[in-house]
């Protein structure tokens, strides 16, 4: 349970508690927040940015990719991986402006920027004059 003083249920809880990943996916994820939005960083070593797929359906952001291992003549005694798979999904809060989502892949990290809608951004305190 999150303290609502620090965690707004509509934003942080939806991103953290409702982010799902396939049981076969072991790609570490960091989610950070600024006053203007969120950033999701996903560890994607071995994936080319051309092979990464991002799409939004309703309020869910999907991140997918599959990379087949190269053919080899090596006979393995034990083989625990041959295909790299990435399948993650994140339920986006209603405060995210989905038309401004951007992403970049660099040095094995996929960084997804999610901007908040203008009405959801933290605003400076306003003094009210008493008449």
SULVENRA-V740710 format. One record per residue. RES is the residue in one letter. PSI is psi in whole degrees, -180 to 180 (* if undefined). Layout:
<<RES | PSI> <RES | PSI>>
This chain:
<<X | 136> <X | 145> <X | 122> <X | -13> <X | -36> <X | -25> <X | 118> <X | 121> <X | -33> <X | -21> <X | -70> <X | -44> <X | -38> <X | -40> <X | -45> <X | -53> <X | -28> <X | 26> <X | 131> <X | 149> <X | 151> <X | 147> <X | -21> <X | -7> <X | 127> <X | 39> <X | 111> <X | 146> <X | 136> <X | 137> <X | 125> <X | 159> <X | 141> <X | -180> <X | -22> <X | -14> <X | -161> <X | 156> <X | 130> <X | 119> <X | 125> <X | 131> <X | 118> <X | 54> <X | 138> <X | -8> <X | 137> <X | 148> <X | -27> <X | -27> <X | -6> <X | 138> <X | 126> <X | 133> <X | 156> <X | 129> <X | 119> <X | -113> <X | 25> <X | 129> <X | 122> <X | 136> <X | 120> <X | 152> <X | 152> <X | 135> <X | 118> <X | 144> <X | 147> <X | 151> <X | 142> <X | 158> <X | 5> <X | 136> <X | 117> <X | 141> <X | -33> <X | 132> <X | 114> <X | -12> <X | 145> <X | -18> <X | 133> <X | 127> <X | 142> <X | 125> <X | 105> <X | 153> <X | 146> <X | 128> <X | 121> <X | 136> <X | 161> <X | -12> <X | -2> <X | 134> <X | 99> <X | -18> <X | -11> <X | 11> <X | 133> <X | 161> <X | 152> <X | 148> <X | 126> <X | 131> <X | 41> <X | 14> <X | 125> <X | 121> <X | 119> <X | 124> <X | 128> <X | 113> <X | 144> <X | 152> <X | 153> <X | -41> <X | -15> <X | -11> <X | 145> <X | 133> <X | 154> <X | 148> <X | 145> <X | 128> <X | 138> <X | 127> <X | 132> <X | 128> <X | *>>
